[in-house]
């Protein structure tokens, strides 16, 4: 079983997820800010971080990466198509948000089918459209999908930012996400968790055609 802790962090209250196996090995997904909150949670629970996984490189998903990486000494994983975005601070400068980005991620998710952290295995699903190198992390055994900013309750990721494409996004959702079991719980970058089945039926962007 996988324990999933949701921490809304950073300037936009972006959902950071800490997914943990029974032995307490943790994956930190999209830490958007407030590194101390993440460190406190790990310390309180007695969990040991194994990796930082990034769905994409927008500023509100990477704000705490540099601090956590040095505090925890763990590798960071990102798709290389989002590297330019990562290096530029995730587009935050436009909003007056600058932060220490740190070195490039150690793990490129480009050709990685799965990534294993402790007893947890995540399928890396390439779902561009919100950004060029967006991925989602699917944990089949836990029935959990960490969708970043691709799919939300009643919504989809915005496609009006650099590297965005509505057509690509819809294709990604149909091919990579709606092919998952209905009971799969979706943990998005913003807002409440939902399920694939619910979004298949009720999401206005998906029901339209």
N, C-alpha and C positions, 0 to 999 in steps of 0.2 A: 504493500500500500504506500501511496505517496501522500505526504502531508504538504498542503499548499497554503502558504501565508501570503495575504495580500496587503501591501503597504503603499498607499497613495503618497507619492513623493514629488518634490521639486515644484517649480513655479506653476505647473499646470495640474498638479495632483495626479500625475501619471501613475498607473498601477505598476508597481514593482512586485514581482512574485518571487518568493523563496520556496522552491520545491525540494522536498527532503525525503530520503529513503529511511527505512526503519533503523538503520545504523547511525543516522544523523548526518549523512553526507548531503550537502546542499548545493543546488544550482541557483544562482541569483540571476533572474531574468529582467532585463531592462531597468537598471537602477538609475532613475532620472534625476536624482538629487538627494540631499539629506543623508549623506553616507553614514553619519552617526546613528541614524535610526536603524539602518540595516545592521550595522555592527552591534548595536544594542540588542536587536532581536536575536542575532546569532549567539551572542553571549548568554542571554537570558535562557534560551532553549538548549544551549550546549551543542549547537550545530557547528559543523565544520564545512566551510565553503570549498567546493571542488572546482567550480568554473563560474565565469560570468558569461551569460548567453545574451546576445543582442539580436532582437528581431530586425532592427534597422538602426540608422545612425542619426535620427533627429535629436536635437538638443535635449528635449524633454524625456528621452529614453537613455541618454548616455552621461548625463550631468555628474553622476557620482562615480563613474567608472575609474578615473585616474586615482581617486582617493581610496577606493575599495581595493583596487588592484595592488596598490603599495601596502595597504594595511594588512591584506590577507595573503598576498603573494600567490594569486591564482591567475591562470590564463584567461584571456578574453576571446570570445568567438564572434565573428561577424562575417557576412558575405563580402567579398572583395569589391563588388560593384558599389557598395556603400562606403568604401574607404575614403574617396574624395570628400564626401559629406562629413564623414567622421573627422577627418583631418581639419576641416574648416570649422569645427565646433558645432556641427549639426544644424547650421542655419540660424543659430541663436543670436548672432551679431546683429542681424536685422532687427531683432527685438531688444537690443541692448544687453543681451545675456552672454557674457563670456565666462569661460571657466577653463581650468587646466584639462587639456585633452589627454596628454600622456602619449606614450609610444603606440605604434600600430598594434592592433590585436594580433595575438600569437596564432590563432586558429582561423583559417579561412574556410567558410562553410560552403564553398562553391561546389565541390565534388564529393561532399561528405553526405552519405545516405543517412547515417545515424551518428549520434554522439552519446557516449555512455558516461554517466557520472555516478559513481557508486553503483547501486543496484538499479539505477534508473536508466532507461534507454529512450532517447528522444529521436523521432524521425525529423529530419530537417527538410521542410517543404518549401520550395522556392515559389514565392507568391508576390512577384513584382506588381507595380501599379501605383502604390502609394509612394514608394521610392524604387530606384532601379534594382537594389539588391535586397529587398525585403524577404525575410523568411518567416515561417511559422514553425513552432516546435510542437510535435504531436507525440504524446506518450500513450501508446496503445493500451498498455496494461492498466494504466490509471484512467483511461478514457478521457484524457485531458488534452486540450489544444490551447497553446499560448499563441494568440493570433496577432499580437502587436496592434498595428493600426490598419488592419485589412478588413476585419469584420467585427461589428459591435452589435449590441442589442438594438434592433430596429435601425441599424445604420451600417455604412461602409466607410472605408478610409477616404480622406479627401485626396483629390487627384490634381489640384490646381497649384501644387508646389513643384519646384524643379525636379524633373525625373518622374513626375506623376503621369499616369495615363488611365483614363476611365476604362478603355477597352481592355487594357492589360489586367487591370484590377478585377474586372468582372470575370475574365477568363481564369485568372488565378483562383478566385472564389469558387467558380464552377468546377474546375478540374481538380483542385487540390483540397478544398475544404468541404464542399457539398457532397463529395464522394465518401466522406467519413460517416460512421454510424450516427443515427439521429440522437442517440443518448450521449454523444460526446459533449463534455462540458467545455465551453469556450471561455477562456480567460483573456479578455481584451486589454489593450493599452489604456483604455479609458472607460469608465462606467462599470455597470454590474456584469457579473458572469451570466452567460446564457447557454443555450444548447444549439447544436447544429439543427436538430429537428425543429426547434422553435423558430429559428431564423429562416429555415427553408420555407416554413408556412407563413410566417407573419412579417418578415422583414420587407418593407415596402419596395426596397431596391431589387429584391430577388423575386418577389411575387409578380412583378410587372410583366414578365414575359414567359 
